[in-house]
Structures are given as structure tokens and as C-alpha cells.
Amino acid sequence: MTAVAERTFERATLDAPRLPPGEVPGLDRVAQRLARGLAQTLPGYGMEVRVSGVAVRPAKHDAWQEQVASHAWVRFAIPEIFASATITFPFALIVSAIDRYFGGEGVCAGEAREFTPAERRSLRSLGAALAPVVASAWSDVGKFSPGVEDAGHAVAKPVAAALDETLAVLEFTVTDGAGIDWPLTFAVPQEPLHRLPGLHSDVRPARDVSPVWKRAMQGALMDVRFPVRTVLSRPDISLERLLSLAPGDVIPVLLPATVPLSVGGRVVGHGTIGEENGRAAIRLERMEGGFGR
């Protein structure tokens, strides 16, 4: 590819509201994992960039499409959710990266245009390299197997869903060596994501509890009674001796130095056998499992 006259590009940004709290909250984790994967993969394809920003937001498909109207795109088929996902790159960034990848100086001239066959193949090759990155980003949610469905430029507008459908848009800001910020987006239909339990948090916000109710509940709990048991001895006898037992027989037992104290089948402490007020008693020597003070 022949390098042509260098052109200065203005910084590109995407201003959009954040995804409201509770709207597929697990997407933040996916976005962070995808950001790490992009940072590791893009330099190998001529893009010496670092990921300097990550955000997640909802957007109507037609509005997102207009926002990335001058971008290059790769569309992945994700059969597990019966949908497609699309990643977009600024035209100048991707063309200069392709030029650099093939030994050029990494410059880009002219307005956005359709890709040459060689550029299109390079874009699909980048998409193939990013497919396992996308799969890894979603691995906490489930096993995804994205495959490159198509790639191109906005002359053939990127399609991720029906025009009136809501997308979950993962936005990334990548900064090149010259300090210029470039916006990348990863868009996927939001509706199928609500069926993925791994994207939803089981944590619910804590509610204020009445102190009167709290004290009453604690008092009621403190009055609950539990059976406490101990075993003084476990003598062993033969089957012959067991079969010959009769009333009046004496079985000798050896009392241990300490005996266990259990509640609900769980040992909570150990103590020694003694007497108190004329009755057999156990003096606690130590507590187990976090019980006691």
C-alpha cells in the first residue's frame, strides 16, 4: 500500500449517557475484560494505542449508526444469543494501521471511502484475531463462539440489529502515540442480554431497617432454645457380649479428661465433668468454631 500525503485528524469523542444502574449491570465487567483484550491485540495490527477510557450505555440502533457513520466495522455472529455484535474503528485509525502493518508510514489521506479489496481482507483478518478476545470477554457469562460475519466501511453502514432496537454500546477511548484519542465501540442488541443470568447481580440494595423492629427481632432470636448434648463415653464391646447382656450387668466406662458439647450436631466446645449444687455438670474449658467470647 502506498503512503500518501499526511493529514491531521481532529480528536473524536462520543458523548452519550451512561447505562442506568440496574440495566444489565454485568456489562461493566465484560467491558473491562474486552478493554484488556483490545490493549493486548491491537498493537500487533499496526495500532500502537492504549485503552484510556471505558463506558457502557444504551442507544437506539439508528442513533448509534449515525454516530459511527464514518467508521470501519467488523460484525460478529454470536449464535449463542442468536444475534450479531459489531465493533467499529475510526476510518483514519484503521487505514493508517493497515498501511503501517504492510510497511508504510501509517498515514492516511482523503475523505472516508470504501475499502480496497486488500484493506477489506486486512480488516477481516483483524476481526478474526479479535473473535477470541470477544469470546474471552464474555467468558464469565457463558461460552460464546463469535465468528466474523462481515467487515467494511460506512458506505455499507454497520448493522447490529433492527433500526428501532436498543443496543448495549460498550465505548472505548484509545490513545495513540501522538496523544490523540480515538473512539471504538462494541454494540450488541440489549434484549437478548437480559436472558443471560451471568450479567445480572444478585445483590440488592440494603433498605433502612427500623431500630425498634431490629431490637424486637434480636430479642426474639435470643429467646430461641437449642438442645445441647454431650457424650460421656463410648465403650466398645464384642458382639458376643452384646448378645449376652441382661438386666444387672455392668459395663465399665472410662471417662475422658474432657467431653464434647454439641448443638445441632456441631461441636461448639469441650468441658470437664464435675458437680454443681449436688447435680452433675460440665465446666466449659474451651469453645470451638467462633462460639463464645
C-alpha angles and dihedrals in degrees: 000000000000118000114229135191113319118248130198115233125203119233113271124215137176115218110197138141119264118253105270116253111271094027101120092318095189090070089084088066091047091050093052092049091047090049090056091048092050091049090054098043108038097065089062089062100052098276108118094189140131126216106246102169141027129188138162125211142154121248139172110251095240092050092049090047091055091047092056095035093128096042134106114237144195119202121206126200111223106191095184091070096028090238144097130245124204131204119197133201130189109262095235093050095051096042093049089047091052090048091050091046090058094048101271127128094260098247129140131200137185132029123304110291140167115287124256115242090258092051091048091052090049091051091051089048089054089049091053089052091050095049094082088043089057091046091051092049090058096041093106088059100044146298108304124181107193118186130189107262100174143333134202149113133288091271079082096037118230113258123201101156143333112321093247095046123108117243131202102228120199108199125200129186113208121191121208129210091271091057094252116144120223127190121230122183134196112197129189131166108268099212098070090049092066088067092060108091092195090069095057126079120228090206114107123196113263116251126219110262123211109247090218091054090045093053092046091050092048091049092050091049092050090057094057109115125218129193110245117205138186135183115221097189144346107209119191122222132175123255089247091055091045092054092049098051116128136173110286095031115131123222112198115225131194113218113219123228089250133015128210123249115210137186120193091350093306121114108235100172150339130242146168126254117248144131136269126183090348094307131105111258143171122233111210113233101174140358127226138208099020096306121135132019 
